[in-house]
Amino acid sequence: MLSPKLQDALNEQINAEMWSAYLYLSMAMHFEAEGRQGIANWYNVQFREEQAHAEILRNYVNSRGGRVILKAIAAVPTSWNGELDAFQATLDHEQKVTQLINNLYALAEAEKDYATRGRLDWFVNEQVEEEDNVRKIIDRLKLIGNDGLALYTLDQELGTRTYTVPSILATAE
Ligand code: FEO
């Protein structure tokens, strides 16, 4: 059984993951409108990944006999000042999410809930990957500067990203 405190915190994290999904969907729509189809695709995949993160947590709360309470999803920004601005905002956001996961991890330890701590290991590793992916794109964008052809090439590349169901969900079905 999850402690009420941990259940509340996991529900908050579900809401944070849904907010992340909404943020990236908003970015996808922004870049769609800007004619950057590849970047829009990249954010669409990101949107689906965040929904998966929420689903992993939902499944986990249910598997522990807890109660998932869905809360309102706050409004998200709707436009960005170019590619670098959006990816920098993405990195800032992911760093905040990493902090949220770390806080949750610390709470699970304080509550001696080792099952929750174990499940959160997946999220700890995922955050390392998420931050690294975004950082690499930021580095590329800084090199690209105002080079339109190089930006076109990056857009094409990001257009090849595909969504893969995380194995933690694929095996649960
Ligand atoms: Fe669900 Fe991007 O962290």
Backbone and ligand atoms as CSV (ligand in chain L), in Angstrom:
chain,resi,resn,atom,element,x,y,z
A,1,MET,N,N,0.846,-1.200,0.000
A,1,MET,CA,C,0.000,0.000,0.000
A,1,MET,C,C,0.885,1.255,0.000
A,2,LEU,N,N,0.511,2.196,-0.833
A,2,LEU,CA,C,1.250,3.456,-0.869
A,2,LEU,C,C,0.832,4.328,0.309
A,3,SER,N,N,1.766,5.044,0.876
A,3,SER,CA,C,1.375,5.990,1.934
A,3,SER,C,C,0.595,7.133,1.262
A,4,PRO,N,N,-0.317,7.785,1.976
A,4,PRO,CA,C,-1.068,8.899,1.376
A,4,PRO,C,C,-0.141,9.980,0.819
A,5,LYS,N,N,0.949,10.228,1.540
A,5,LYS,CA,C,1.890,11.261,1.095
A,5,LYS,C,C,2.528,10.899,-0.250
A,6,LEU,N,N,2.930,9.642,-0.366
A,6,LEU,CA,C,3.564,9.200,-1.604
A,6,LEU,C,C,2.544,9.129,-2.742
A,7,GLN,N,N,1.332,8.684,-2.404
A,7,GLN,CA,C,0.286,8.647,-3.433
A,7,GLN,C,C,0.017,10.053,-3.986
A,8,ASP,N,N,-0.066,11.029,-3.087
A,8,ASP,CA,C,-0.277,12.421,-3.523
A,8,ASP,C,C,0.867,12.877,-4.424
A,9,ALA,N,N,2.084,12.547,-4.011
A,9,ALA,CA,C,3.257,12.990,-4.778
A,9,ALA,C,C,3.284,12.318,-6.153
A,10,LEU,N,N,2.900,11.058,-6.223
A,10,LEU,CA,C,2.864,10.363,-7.522
A,10,LEU,C,C,1.776,10.964,-8.410
A,11,ASN,N,N,0.652,11.333,-7.807
A,11,ASN,CA,C,-0.415,11.993,-8.576
A,11,ASN,C,C,0.052,13.353,-9.104
A,12,GLU,N,N,0.827,14.063,-8.286
A,12,GLU,CA,C,1.396,15.347,-8.750
A,12,GLU,C,C,2.316,15.108,-9.945
A,13,GLN,N,N,3.086,14.032,-9.871
A,13,GLN,CA,C,4.019,13.738,-10.960
A,13,GLN,C,C,3.268,13.344,-12.235
A,14,ILE,N,N,2.164,12.624,-12.080
A,14,ILE,CA,C,1.333,12.299,-13.251
A,14,ILE,C,C,0.873,13.600,-13.906
A,15,ASN,N,N,0.451,14.549,-13.086
A,15,ASN,CA,C,0.015,15.843,-13.611
A,15,ASN,C,C,1.175,16.562,-14.304
A,16,ALA,N,N,2.361,16.483,-13.709
A,16,ALA,CA,C,3.539,17.142,-14.315
A,16,ALA,C,C,3.877,16.511,-15.666
A,17,GLU,N,N,3.740,15.190,-15.759
A,17,GLU,CA,C,4.026,14.522,-17.034
A,17,GLU,C,C,2.986,14.906,-18.082
A,18,MET,N,N,1.728,15.037,-17.662
A,18,MET,CA,C,0.680,15.456,-18.600
A,18,MET,C,C,0.918,16.899,-19.050
A,19,TRP,N,N,1.393,17.729,-18.119
A,19,TRP,CA,C,1.707,19.116,-18.486
A,19,TRP,C,C,2.849,19.133,-19.500
A,20,SER,N,N,3.859,18.273,-19.274
A,20,SER,CA,C,4.976,18.172,-20.225
A,20,SER,C,C,4.457,17.761,-21.598
A,21,ALA,N,N,3.555,16.793,-21.623
A,21,ALA,CA,C,2.981,16.341,-22.898
A,21,ALA,C,C,2.294,17.510,-23.602
A,22,TYR,N,N,1.542,18.264,-22.838
A,22,TYR,CA,C,0.797,19.412,-23.381
A,22,TYR,C,C,1.768,20.488,-23.900
A,23,LEU,N,N,2.847,20.706,-23.149
A,23,LEU,CA,C,3.870,21.676,-23.566
A,23,LEU,C,C,4.471,21.272,-24.913
A,24,TYR,N,N,4.834,19.996,-25.042
A,24,TYR,CA,C,5.489,19.558,-26.281
A,24,TYR,C,C,4.501,19.499,-27.444
A,25,LEU,N,N,3.248,19.220,-27.150
A,25,LEU,CA,C,2.237,19.275,-28.215
A,25,LEU,C,C,2.106,20.720,-28.713
A,26,SER,N,N,2.157,21.662,-27.779
A,26,SER,CA,C,2.084,23.077,-28.131
A,26,SER,C,C,3.286,23.468,-29.000
A,27,MET,N,N,4.463,22.947,-28.649
A,27,MET,CA,C,5.656,23.233,-29.455
A,27,MET,C,C,5.514,22.608,-30.844
A,28,ALA,N,N,4.964,21.400,-30.906
A,28,ALA,CA,C,4.757,20.741,-32.206
A,28,ALA,C,C,3.833,21.596,-33.076
A,29,MET,N,N,2.767,22.117,-32.473
A,29,MET,CA,C,1.826,22.940,-33.234
A,29,MET,C,C,2.476,24.244,-33.684
A,30,HIS,N,N,3.325,24.812,-32.824
A,30,HIS,CA,C,4.045,26.038,-33.173
A,30,HIS,C,C,4.917,25.805,-34.406
A,31,PHE,N,N,5.714,24.727,-34.371
A,31,PHE,CA,C,6.641,24.489,-35.487
A,31,PHE,C,C,5.915,24.009,-36.743
A,32,GLU,N,N,4.796,23.351,-36.558
A,32,GLU,CA,C,3.959,22.982,-37.711
A,32,GLU,C,C,3.570,24.269,-38.445
A,33,ALA,N,N,3.109,25.247,-37.683
A,33,ALA,CA,C,2.667,26.516,-38.270
A,33,ALA,C,C,3.832,27.288,-38.892
A,34,GLU,N,N,5.044,27.061,-38.357
A,34,GLU,CA,C,6.234,27.769,-38.858
A,34,GLU,C,C,6.845,27.075,-40.072
A,35,GLY,N,N,6.278,25.927,-40.463
A,35,GLY,CA,C,6.824,25.205,-41.620
A,35,GLY,C,C,8.065,24.395,-41.317
A,36,ARG,N,N,8.282,24.083,-40.050
A,36,ARG,CA,C,9.407,23.228,-39.659
A,36,ARG,C,C,8.843,21.845,-39.321
A,37,GLN,N,N,8.540,21.104,-40.383
A,37,GLN,CA,C,7.842,19.822,-40.193
A,37,GLN,C,C,8.665,18.807,-39.395
A,38,GLY,N,N,9.976,18.821,-39.592
A,38,GLY,CA,C,10.838,17.860,-38.889
A,38,GLY,C,C,10.860,18.129,-37.391
A,39,ILE,N,N,11.001,19.389,-37.028
A,39,ILE,CA,C,11.022,19.750,-35.603
A,39,ILE,C,C,9.650,19.479,-34.992
A,40,ALA,N,N,8.600,19.771,-35.772
A,40,ALA,CA,C,7.238,19.469,-35.290
A,40,ALA,C,C,7.107,17.978,-35.010
A,41,ASN,N,N,7.677,17.162,-35.901
A,41,ASN,CA,C,7.633,15.708,-35.695
A,41,ASN,C,C,8.369,15.319,-34.421
A,42,TRP,N,N,9.538,15.931,-34.213
A,42,TRP,CA,C,10.347,15.619,-33.021
A,42,TRP,C,C,9.529,15.915,-31.754
A,43,TYR,N,N,8.835,17.051,-31.754
A,43,TYR,CA,C,8.038,17.398,-30.571
A,43,TYR,C,C,6.783,16.535,-30.451
A,44,ASN,N,N,6.271,16.074,-31.568
A,44,ASN,CA,C,5.131,15.157,-31.507
A,44,ASN,C,C,5.533,13.848,-30.839
A,45,VAL,N,N,6.734,13.369,-31.168
A,45,VAL,CA,C,7.238,12.145,-30.527
A,45,VAL,C,C,7.442,12.402,-29.029
A,46,GLN,N,N,7.960,13.576,-28.729
A,46,GLN,CA,C,8.190,13.964,-27.332
A,46,GLN,C,C,6.854,13.990,-26.564
A,47,PHE,N,N,5.830,14.510,-27.217
A,47,PHE,CA,C,4.467,14.545,-26.647
A,47,PHE,C,C,4.017,13.128,-26.282
A,48,ARG,N,N,4.223,12.199,-27.203
A,48,ARG,CA,C,3.786,10.820,-26.951
A,48,ARG,C,C,4.618,10.175,-25.840
A,49,GLU,N,N,5.901,10.522,-25.790
A,49,GLU,CA,C,6.753,9.970,-24.719
A,49,GLU,C,C,6.265,10.428,-23.344
A,50,GLU,N,N,5.883,11.705,-23.268
A,50,GLU,CA,C,5.413,12.226,-21.973
A,50,GLU,C,C,4.106,11.566,-21.552
A,51,GLN,N,N,3.248,11.300,-22.533
A,51,GLN,CA,C,2.010,10.585,-22.215
A,51,GLN,C,C,2.354,9.188,-21.679
A,52,ALA,N,N,3.382,8.584,-22.268
A,52,ALA,CA,C,3.816,7.259,-21.805
A,52,ALA,C,C,4.337,7.334,-20.366
A,53,HIS,N,N,5.059,8.418,-20.055
A,53,HIS,CA,C,5.574,8.562,-18.689
A,53,HIS,C,C,4.406,8.611,-17.689
A,54,ALA,N,N,3.372,9.376,-18.059
A,54,ALA,CA,C,2.197,9.459,-17.182
A,54,ALA,C,C,1.537,8.083,-17.059
A,55,GLU,N,N,1.509,7.359,-18.168
A,55,GLU,CA,C,0.864,6.034,-18.149
A,55,GLU,C,C,1.639,5.056,-17.257
A,56,ILE,N,N,2.955,5.122,-17.312
A,56,ILE,CA,C,3.771,4.237,-16.470
A,56,ILE,C,C,3.447,4.505,-14.992
A,57,LEU,N,N,3.333,5.779,-14.649
A,57,LEU,CA,C,3.035,6.133,-13.248
A,57,LEU,C,C,1.609,5.740,-12.869
A,58,ARG,N,N,0.671,5.946,-13.801
A,58,ARG,CA,C,-0.720,5.549,-13.541
A,58,ARG,C,C,-0.800,4.060,-13.261
A,59,ASN,N,N,-0.162,3.281,-14.140
A,59,ASN,CA,C,-0.174,1.826,-13.972
A,59,ASN,C,C,0.439,1.439,-12.628
A,60,TYR,N,N,1.501,2.167,-12.283
A,60,TYR,CA,C,2.188,1.827,-11.037
A,60,TYR,C,C,1.315,2.111,-9.818
A,61,VAL,N,N,0.695,3.280,-9.783
A,61,VAL,CA,C,-0.177,3.619,-8.647
A,61,VAL,C,C,-1.291,2.572,-8.535
A,62,ASN,N,N,-1.877,2.219,-9.674
A,62,ASN,CA,C,-2.951,1.210,-9.654
A,62,ASN,C,C,-2.433,-0.142,-9.177
A,63,SER,N,N,-1.222,-0.499,-9.606
A,63,SER,CA,C,-0.677,-1.812,-9.225
A,63,SER,C,C,-0.382,-1.900,-7.726
A,64,ARG,N,N,-0.276,-0.739,-7.084
A,64,ARG,CA,C,-0.022,-0.723,-5.638
A,64,ARG,C,C,-1.326,-0.513,-4.858
A,65,GLY,N,N,-2.448,-0.632,-5.540
A,65,GLY,CA,C,-3.729,-0.464,-4.854
A,65,GLY,C,C,-4.027,0.979,-4.503
A,66,GLY,N,N,-3.335,1.907,-5.178
A,66,GLY,CA,C,-3.555,3.338,-4.916
A,66,GLY,C,C,-4.665,3.889,-5.788
A,67,ARG,N,N,-4.884,5.180,-5.681
A,67,ARG,CA,C,-5.948,5.830,-6.447
A,67,ARG,C,C,-5.351,6.965,-7.267
A,68,VAL,N,N,-5.531,6.862,-8.578
A,68,VAL,CA,C,-5.068,7.932,-9.463
A,68,VAL,C,C,-6.121,9.037,-9.471
A,69,ILE,N,N,-5.685,10.241,-9.164
A,69,ILE,CA,C,-6.579,11.409,-9.204
A,69,ILE,C,C,-6.044,12.357,-10.269
A,70,LEU,N,N,-6.830,12.530,-11.327
A,70,LEU,CA,C,-6.397,13.416,-12.410
A,70,LEU,C,C,-6.779,14.855,-12.088
A,71,LYS,N,N,-5.774,15.719,-12.177
A,71,LYS,CA,C,-6.002,17.138,-11.854
A,71,LYS,C,C,-5.998,17.971,-13.134
A,72,ALA,N,N,-6.392,19.230,-12.995
A,72,ALA,CA,C,-6.405,20.134,-14.161
A,72,ALA,C,C,-4.992,20.303,-14.707
A,73,ILE,N,N,-4.903,20.383,-16.011
A,73,ILE,CA,C,-3.610,20.633,-16.654
A,73,ILE,C,C,-3.531,22.134,-16.948
A,74,ALA,N,N,-2.540,22.777,-16.374
A,74,ALA,CA,C,-2.410,24.236,-16.533
A,74,ALA,C,C,-2.077,24.598,-17.983
A,75,ALA,N,N,-2.417,25.816,-18.341
A,75,ALA,CA,C,-2.127,26.295,-19.703
A,75,ALA,C,C,-0.614,26.304,-19.950
A,76,VAL,N,N,-0.252,26.138,-21.211
A,76,VAL,CA,C,1.169,26.122,-21.603
A,76,VAL,C,C,1.449,27.296,-22.533
A,77,PRO,N,N,2.729,27.678,-22.675
A,77,PRO,CA,C,3.052,28.714,-23.663
A,77,PRO,C,C,2.649,28.242,-25.067
A,78,THR,N,N,2.458,29.177,-25.978
A,78,THR,CA,C,2.007,28.787,-27.324
A,78,THR,C,C,2.938,29.243,-28.443
A,79,SER,N,N,3.954,30.041,-28.097
A,79,SER,CA,C,4.884,30.415,-29.172
A,79,SER,C,C,6.279,30.639,-28.591
A,80,TRP,N,N,7.259,30.477,-29.480
A,80,TRP,CA,C,8.653,30.615,-29.084
A,80,TRP,C,C,9.371,31.452,-30.118
A,81,ASN,N,N,10.469,32.039,-29.665
A,81,ASN,CA,C,11.204,32.947,-30.534
A,81,ASN,C,C,12.292,32.186,-31.307
A,82,GLY,N,N,11.858,31.264,-32.137
A,82,GLY,CA,C,12.816,30.484,-32.934
A,82,GLY,C,C,13.161,29.140,-32.321
A,83,GLU,N,N,13.960,28.372,-33.069
A,83,GLU,CA,C,14.284,26.983,-32.682
A,83,GLU,C,C,15.107,26.925,-31.397
A,84,LEU,N,N,16.134,27.777,-31.332
A,84,LEU,CA,C,17.019,27.727,-30.161
A,84,LEU,C,C,16.239,28.067,-28.887
A,85,ASP,N,N,15.364,29.039,-28.974
A,85,ASP,CA,C,14.546,29.435,-27.818
A,85,ASP,C,C,13.695,28.251,-27.340
A,86,ALA,N,N,13.096,27.533,-28.283
A,86,ALA,CA,C,12.222,26.410,-27.914
A,86,ALA,C,C,13.022,25.271,-27.288
A,87,PHE,N,N,14.162,24.948,-27.904
A,87,PHE,CA,C,14.938,23.820,-27.348
A,87,PHE,C,C,15.583,24.196,-26.015
A,88,GLN,N,N,15.937,25.479,-25.865
A,88,GLN,CA,C,16.471,25.902,-24.563
A,88,GLN,C,C,15.370,25.795,-23.494
A,89,ALA,N,N,14.133,26.182,-23.871
A,89,ALA,CA,C,13.000,26.064,-22.938
A,89,ALA,C,C,12.742,24.588,-22.608
A,90,THR,N,N,12.981,23.729,-23.595
A,90,THR,CA,C,12.796,22.286,-23.385
A,90,THR,C,C,13.818,21.766,-22.371
A,91,LEU,N,N,15.077,22.193,-22.547
A,91,LEU,CA,C,16.109,21.744,-21.608
A,91,LEU,C,C,15.819,22.260,-20.198
A,92,ASP,N,N,15.446,23.524,-20.096
A,92,ASP,CA,C,15.111,24.103,-18.777
A,92,ASP,C,C,13.998,23.282,-18.132
A,93,HIS,N,N,12.985,22.949,-18.942
A,93,HIS,CA,C,11.860,22.190,-18.404
A,93,HIS,C,C,12.300,20.793,-17.955
A,94,GLU,N,N,13.099,20.136,-18.785
A,94,GLU,CA,C,13.531,18.773,-18.417
A,94,GLU,C,C,14.390,18.790,-17.142
A,95,GLN,N,N,15.173,19.845,-16.980
A,95,GLN,CA,C,15.979,19.934,-15.750
A,95,GLN,C,C,15.073,20.075,-14.525
A,96,LYS,N,N,13.949,20.782,-14.696
A,96,LYS,CA,C,12.988,20.905,-13.595
A,96,LYS,C,C,12.336,19.545,-13.318
A,97,VAL,N,N,12.025,18.817,-14.373
A,97,VAL,CA,C,11.409,17.495,-14.201
A,97,VAL,C,C,12.384,16.559,-13.477
A,98,THR,N,N,13.657,16.656,-13.837
A,98,THR,CA,C,14.668,15.837,-13.163
A,98,THR,C,C,14.643,16.116,-11.655
A,99,GLN,N,N,14.509,17.390,-11.318
A,99,GLN,CA,C,14.457,17.761,-9.900
A,99,GLN,C,C,13.214,17.165,-9.229
A,100,LEU,N,N,12.084,17.197,-9.953
A,100,LEU,CA,C,10.847,16.614,-9.403
A,100,LEU,C,C,11.016,15.119,-9.148
A,101,ILE,N,N,11.648,14.441,-10.109
A,101,ILE,CA,C,11.874,12.988,-9.953
A,101,ILE,C,C,12.809,12.739,-8.757
A,102,ASN,N,N,13.840,13.562,-8.640
A,102,ASN,CA,C,14.765,13.401,-7.508
A,102,ASN,C,C,14.047,13.609,-6.176
A,103,ASN,N,N,13.148,14.596,-6.133
A,103,ASN,CA,C,12.383,14.846,-4.897
A,103,ASN,C,C,11.485,13.653,-4.563
A,104,LEU,N,N,10.884,13.094,-5.607
A,104,LEU,CA,C,10.005,11.931,-5.429
A,104,LEU,C,C,10.823,10.738,-4.913
A,105,TYR,N,N,11.987,10.584,-5.493
A,105,TYR,CA,C,12.900,9.497,-5.101
A,105,TYR,C,C,13.275,9.636,-3.618
A,106,ALA,N,N,13.584,10.868,-3.227
A,106,ALA,CA,C,13.963,11.123,-1.830
A,106,ALA,C,C,12.788,10.820,-0.895
A,107,LEU,N,N,11.574,11.166,-1.341
A,107,LEU,CA,C,10.389,10.889,-0.531
A,107,LEU,C,C,10.175,9.377,-0.385
A,108,ALA,N,N,10.343,8.643,-1.503
A,108,ALA,CA,C,10.181,7.184,-1.453
A,108,ALA,C,C,11.186,6.579,-0.464
A,109,GLU,N,N,12.386,7.101,-0.461
A,109,GLU,CA,C,13.407,6.612,0.478
A,109,GLU,C,C,13.021,6.947,1.913
A,110,ALA,N,N,12.562,8.180,2.126
A,110,ALA,CA,C,12.184,8.607,3.477
A,110,ALA,C,C,11.027,7.764,4.008
A,111,GLU,N,N,10.139,7.349,3.096
A,111,GLU,CA,C,8.970,6.541,3.493
A,111,GLU,C,C,9.306,5.043,3.532
A,112,LYS,N,N,10.546,4.722,3.225
A,112,LYS,CA,C,11.013,3.328,3.134
A,112,LYS,C,C,10.154,2.519,2.155
A,113,ASP,N,N,9.740,3.168,1.066
A,113,ASP,CA,C,8.959,2.484,0.031
A,113,ASP,C,C,9.925,2.116,-1.100
A,114,TYR,N,N,10.525,0.955,-0.976
A,114,TYR,CA,C,11.590,0.573,-1.904
A,114,TYR,C,C,11.058,0.148,-3.272
A,115,ALA,N,N,9.791,-0.281,-3.327
A,115,ALA,CA,C,9.185,-0.619,-4.630
A,115,ALA,C,C,9.070,0.644,-5.471
A,116,THR,N,N,8.608,1.721,-4.834
A,116,THR,CA,C,8.478,2.986,-5.569
A,116,THR,C,C,9.855,3.497,-5.977
A,117,ARG,N,N,10.787,3.399,-5.081
A,117,ARG,CA,C,12.142,3.843,-5.409
A,117,ARG,C,C,12.656,3.077,-6.629
A,118,GLY,N,N,12.414,1.769,-6.636
A,118,GLY,CA,C,12.850,0.933,-7.767
A,118,GLY,C,C,12.206,1.367,-9.071
A,119,ARG,N,N,10.904,1.661,-9.044
A,119,ARG,CA,C,10.231,2.094,-10.273
A,119,ARG,C,C,10.779,3.436,-10.744
A,120,LEU,N,N,11.125,4.285,-9.770
A,120,LEU,CA,C,11.635,5.608,-10.134
A,120,LEU,C,C,13.020,5.552,-10.769
A,121,ASP,N,N,13.737,4.430,-10.572
A,121,ASP,CA,C,15.044,4.293,-11.228
A,121,ASP,C,C,14.901,4.470,-12.744
A,122,TRP,N,N,13.806,3.932,-13.284
A,122,TRP,CA,C,13.561,4.061,-14.733
A,122,TRP,C,C,13.499,5.536,-15.129
A,123,PHE,N,N,12.824,6.325,-14.306
A,123,PHE,CA,C,12.673,7.752,-14.605
A,123,PHE,C,C,13.998,8.510,-14.439
A,124,VAL,N,N,14.777,8.105,-13.456
A,124,VAL,CA,C,16.084,8.746,-13.241
A,124,VAL,C,C,16.937,8.583,-14.509
A,125,ASN,N,N,16.960,7.353,-15.036
A,125,ASN,CA,C,17.756,7.094,-16.250
A,125,ASN,C,C,17.175,7.796,-17.470
A,126,GLU,N,N,15.858,7.805,-17.550
A,126,GLU,CA,C,15.176,8.465,-18.673
A,126,GLU,C,C,15.526,9.957,-18.712
A,127,GLN,N,N,15.598,10.577,-17.543
A,127,GLN,CA,C,15.903,12.019,-17.507
A,127,GLN,C,C,17.309,12.309,-18.023
A,128,VAL,N,N,18.248,11.405,-17.720
A,128,VAL,CA,C,19.619,11.603,-18.221
A,128,VAL,C,C,19.581,11.628,-19.745
A,129,GLU,N,N,18.846,10.680,-20.335
A,129,GLU,CA,C,18.742,10.568,-21.785
A,129,GLU,C,C,18.023,11.788,-22.378
A,130,GLU,N,N,16.930,12.191,-21.736
A,130,GLU,CA,C,16.155,13.324,-22.251
A,130,GLU,C,C,17.002,14.604,-22.273
A,131,GLU,N,N,17.685,14.861,-21.175
A,131,GLU,CA,C,18.502,16.084,-21.117
A,131,GLU,C,C,19.618,16.032,-22.154
A,132,ASP,N,N,20.239,14.854,-22.295
A,132,ASP,CA,C,21.353,14.703,-23.226
A,132,ASP,C,C,20.895,14.927,-24.671
A,133,ASN,N,N,19.757,14.338,-25.038
A,133,ASN,CA,C,19.231,14.509,-26.405
A,133,ASN,C,C,19.013,15.982,-26.727
A,134,VAL,N,N,18.400,16.683,-25.797
A,134,VAL,CA,C,18.065,18.089,-26.043
A,134,VAL,C,C,19.346,18.941,-26.087
A,135,ARG,N,N,20.270,18.640,-25.197
A,135,ARG,CA,C,21.538,19.394,-25.164
A,135,ARG,C,C,22.269,19.277,-26.501
A,136,LYS,N,N,22.245,18.063,-27.084
A,136,LYS,CA,C,22.936,17.853,-28.369
A,136,LYS,C,C,22.276,18.679,-29.484
A,137,ILE,N,N,20.960,18.768,-29.449
A,137,ILE,CA,C,20.263,19.573,-30.467
A,137,ILE,C,C,20.600,21.056,-30.274
A,138,ILE,N,N,20.666,21.498,-29.028
A,138,ILE,CA,C,21.033,22.899,-28.745
A,138,ILE,C,C,22.433,23.191,-29.279
A,139,ASP,N,N,23.369,22.267,-29.067
A,139,ASP,CA,C,24.736,22.450,-29.570
A,139,ASP,C,C,24.731,22.601,-31.088
A,140,ARG,N,N,23.938,21.769,-31.750
A,140,ARG,CA,C,23.840,21.843,-33.215
A,140,ARG,C,C,23.279,23.202,-33.635
A,141,LEU,N,N,22.209,23.633,-32.962
A,141,LEU,CA,C,21.564,24.903,-33.326
A,141,LEU,C,C,22.517,26.084,-33.129
A,142,LYS,N,N,23.361,26.000,-32.113
A,142,LYS,CA,C,24.326,27.085,-31.877
A,142,LYS,C,C,25.338,27.142,-33.011
A,143,LEU,N,N,25.752,25.963,-33.499
A,143,LEU,CA,C,26.699,25.921,-34.619
A,143,LEU,C,C,26.039,26.414,-35.906
A,144,ILE,N,N,24.767,26.063,-36.070
A,144,ILE,CA,C,24.020,26.422,-37.287
A,144,ILE,C,C,23.860,27.928,-37.424
A,145,GLY,N,N,23.573,28.608,-36.322
A,145,GLY,CA,C,23.383,30.065,-36.370
A,145,GLY,C,C,22.343,30.446,-37.400
A,146,ASN,N,N,22.733,31.258,-38.377
A,146,ASN,CA,C,21.788,31.711,-39.417
A,146,ASN,C,C,21.922,30.936,-40.723
A,147,ASP,N,N,22.595,29.790,-40.683
A,147,ASP,CA,C,22.805,28.983,-41.888
A,147,ASP,C,C,21.521,28.214,-42.232
A,148,GLY,N,N,20.773,28.728,-43.209
A,148,GLY,CA,C,19.475,28.148,-43.574
A,148,GLY,C,C,19.565,26.709,-44.049
A,149,LEU,N,N,20.606,26.405,-44.816
A,149,LEU,CA,C,20.735,25.047,-45.356
A,149,LEU,C,C,21.020,24.054,-44.221
A,150,ALA,N,N,21.866,24.468,-43.283
A,150,ALA,CA,C,22.180,23.592,-42.149
A,150,ALA,C,C,20.931,23.375,-41.282
A,151,LEU,N,N,20.118,24.409,-41.157
A,151,LEU,CA,C,18.879,24.275,-40.381
A,151,LEU,C,C,17.906,23.341,-41.099
A,152,TYR,N,N,17.871,23.465,-42.427
A,152,TYR,CA,C,17.016,22.574,-43.226
A,152,TYR,C,C,17.448,21.109,-43.008
A,153,THR,N,N,18.760,20.874,-43.008
A,153,THR,CA,C,19.289,19.513,-42.822
A,153,THR,C,C,18.899,18.979,-41.443
A,154,LEU,N,N,19.021,19.819,-40.423
A,154,LEU,CA,C,18.650,19.386,-39.066
A,154,LEU,C,C,17.143,19.077,-39.011
A,155,ASP,N,N,16.354,19.935,-39.653
A,155,ASP,CA,C,14.904,19.725,-39.665
A,155,ASP,C,C,14.568,18.369,-40.311
A,156,GLN,N,N,15.260,18.072,-41.415
A,156,GLN,CA,C,15.037,16.782,-42.094
A,156,GLN,C,C,15.381,15.624,-41.160
A,157,GLU,N,N,16.495,15.783,-40.468
A,157,GLU,CA,C,16.969,14.735,-39.543
A,157,GLU,C,C,15.968,14.493,-38.412
A,158,LEU,N,N,15.489,15.582,-37.831
A,158,LEU,CA,C,14.551,15.447,-36.707
A,158,LEU,C,C,13.208,14.885,-37.181
A,159,GLY,N,N,12.969,15.014,-38.475
A,159,GLY,CA,C,11.746,14.453,-39.057
A,159,GLY,C,C,11.759,12.936,-39.115
A,160,THR,N,N,12.927,12.336,-38.922
A,160,THR,CA,C,13.010,10.863,-38.994
A,160,THR,C,C,12.765,10.216,-37.626
A,161,ARG,N,N,12.641,11.030,-36.587
A,161,ARG,CA,C,12.446,10.447,-35.243
A,161,ARG,C,C,11.099,9.717,-35.183
A,162,THR,N,N,11.105,8.529,-34.626
A,162,THR,CA,C,9.847,7.773,-34.496
A,162,THR,C,C,9.594,7.445,-33.029
A,163,TYR,N,N,8.347,7.268,-32.706
A,163,TYR,CA,C,7.972,6.932,-31.324
A,163,TYR,C,C,8.070,5.425,-31.106
A,164,THR,N,N,8.680,5.048,-30.005
A,164,THR,CA,C,8.750,3.643,-29.622
A,164,THR,C,C,8.109,3.509,-28.248
A,165,VAL,N,N,7.211,2.559,-28.117
A,165,VAL,CA,C,6.581,2.335,-26.811
A,165,VAL,C,C,7.676,1.874,-25.844
A,166,PRO,N,N,7.826,2.519,-24.681
A,166,PRO,CA,C,8.857,2.078,-23.742
A,166,PRO,C,C,8.631,0.611,-23.355
A,167,SER,N,N,9.717,-0.142,-23.256
A,167,SER,CA,C,9.576,-1.587,-22.973
A,167,SER,C,C,8.827,-1.839,-21.669
A,168,ILE,N,N,8.933,-0.920,-20.739
A,168,ILE,CA,C,8.239,-1.063,-19.448
A,168,ILE,C,C,6.703,-1.078,-19.657
A,169,LEU,N,N,6.233,-0.441,-20.732
A,169,LEU,CA,C,4.791,-0.470,-21.062
A,169,LEU,C,C,4.482,-1.624,-22.002
A,170,ALA,N,N,5.384,-1.851,-22.947
A,170,ALA,CA,C,5.151,-2.897,-23.947
A,170,ALA,C,C,5.034,-4.254,-23.259
A,171,THR,N,N,5.863,-4.492,-22.224
A,171,THR,CA,C,5.851,-5.793,-21.554
A,171,THR,C,C,4.682,-5.905,-20.589
A,172,ALA,N,N,4.096,-4.736,-20.220
A,172,ALA,CA,C,2.989,-4.767,-19.261
A,172,ALA,C,C,1.685,-5.162,-19.949
A,173,GLU,N,N,1.693,-5.126,-21.330
A,173,GLU,CA,C,0.431,-5.406,-22.039
A,173,GLU,C,C,0.290,-6.884,-22.339
L,1,FEO,FE1,FE,8.627,12.895,-18.556
L,1,FEO,FE2,FE,10.495,14.618,-20.306
L,1,FEO,O1,O,10.150,13.845,-18.668
